[in-house]
Every structure is written in C-alpha cells, then in structure tokens.
C-alpha cells in the first residue's frame, strides 16, 4: 500500500537528487544532459524508476 509518508519520502529523495545534479553541473545545458545525470543520481540513491515512458495521447 502506498502511504502519504512513502510519497513524501520519495518526493524528498527525487527533489534532493534533482538539486544535487543542478549543484554539480549547473544551469544552461540541454535537457538530455540533465536526464542522463538524474538517471545516474537516482541509481546511486538506489531508487527504482522508469525513463522515457510512452504515454498514449489522443490529439
């Protein structure tokens, strides 16, 4: 069961990873650079994640 506490802790970890990436590589780079760095940071923190998921959209 996913609890609010679990979601709060997960959010804290993901935001922390994002801030760490920004502190290390700075601003002004292309999105794919941040994407690769964030994947590495999340992996180092042993967080499971999916990337580049397909989302069905009707336009």
CORQUI-V617980 format. One record per residue. N is the residue number from 0. RES is the residue in three letters. D_CENTER is the distance of its C-alpha to the mean C-alpha in Angstrom with 1 decimal. Layout:
N | RES | D_CENTER
N | RES | D_CENTER
This chain:
0 | UNK | 21.9
1 | UNK | 18.7
2 | UNK | 19.8
3 | UNK | 18.8
4 | UNK | 18.5
5 | UNK | 16.0
6 | UNK | 13.9
7 | UNK | 14.4
8 | UNK | 13.5
9 | UNK | 10.2
10 | UNK | 9.4
11 | UNK | 10.8
12 | UNK | 8.8
13 | UNK | 5.2
14 | UNK | 7.3
15 | UNK | 9.1
16 | UNK | 6.7
17 | UNK | 6.2
18 | UNK | 9.9
19 | UNK | 10.8
20 | UNK | 9.7
21 | UNK | 11.7
22 | UNK | 14.5
23 | UNK | 14.9
24 | UNK | 15.0
25 | UNK | 16.0
26 | UNK | 16.3
27 | UNK | 17.9
28 | UNK | 16.4
29 | UNK | 15.6
30 | UNK | 12.4
31 | UNK | 12.5
32 | UNK | 12.7
33 | UNK | 9.5
34 | UNK | 7.9
35 | UNK | 9.8
36 | UNK | 9.2
37 | UNK | 5.5
38 | UNK | 6.6
39 | UNK | 9.4
40 | UNK | 8.0
41 | UNK | 6.3
42 | UNK | 9.7
43 | UNK | 11.7
44 | UNK | 10.7
45 | UNK | 11.9
46 | UNK | 9.2
47 | UNK | 10.0
48 | UNK | 8.0
49 | UNK | 9.5
50 | UNK | 9.0
51 | UNK | 11.6
52 | UNK | 13.2
53 | UNK | 16.6
54 | UNK | 17.4
55 | UNK | 21.1
56 | UNK | 22.4
57 | UNK | 26.1
58 | UNK | 27.1
